């Protein structure tokens, strides 16, 4: 998250930055003992595309 802020420091507040990160995030899945859990991955490159 710190890297995202450093790359896009002109954001107006932390909530705006969080919304941008969530909208560009990638989803991966962790599987263990037959159960699957979603894992949200931060995608800093998505902030600039």
C-alpha positions as CSV (number, residue, x, y, z in Angstrom):
1,X,0.0,0.0,0.0
2,X,2.9,2.3,0.8
3,X,4.3,1.7,-2.7
4,X,0.9,2.6,-4.3
5,X,0.8,5.8,-2.3
6,X,4.3,6.7,-3.4
7,X,3.5,6.0,-7.0
8,X,0.2,8.0,-6.9
9,X,0.8,10.6,-4.1
10,X,-1.6,13.2,-5.7
11,X,-4.6,11.3,-4.4
12,X,-6.9,13.5,-2.3
13,X,-7.2,11.1,0.7
14,X,-6.6,7.5,1.9
15,X,-10.2,6.4,1.1
16,X,-9.8,7.5,-2.5
17,X,-6.5,5.5,-2.7
18,X,-8.2,2.5,-1.2
19,X,-11.0,2.6,-3.7
20,X,-8.5,2.8,-6.6
21,X,-6.5,-0.1,-5.2
22,X,-9.6,-2.3,-4.6
23,X,-10.9,-1.6,-8.1
24,X,-7.6,-2.7,-9.8
25,X,-6.9,-5.6,-7.4
26,X,-6.5,-9.1,-8.7
27,X,-8.1,-12.1,-7.0
28,X,-6.3,-15.4,-6.4
29,X,-7.5,-18.4,-4.5
30,X,-5.9,-20.4,-1.7
31,X,-6.8,-24.1,-1.5
32,X,-6.2,-26.1,1.7
33,X,-7.9,-29.3,2.8
34,X,-10.6,-29.1,0.2
35,X,-11.6,-25.5,1.1
36,X,-11.0,-22.5,-1.1
37,X,-10.5,-18.9,0.2
38,X,-10.3,-15.8,-2.0
39,X,-7.1,-13.7,-1.7
40,X,-7.1,-10.1,-2.9
41,X,-3.8,-9.1,-4.4
42,X,-2.7,-5.5,-4.7
43,X,-1.9,-4.5,-8.3
44,X,0.1,-1.3,-8.4
45,X,0.4,-1.4,-12.2
46,X,-3.4,-1.2,-12.4
47,X,-3.3,2.3,-11.0
48,X,-1.6,3.5,-14.2
49,X,-3.5,1.6,-16.9
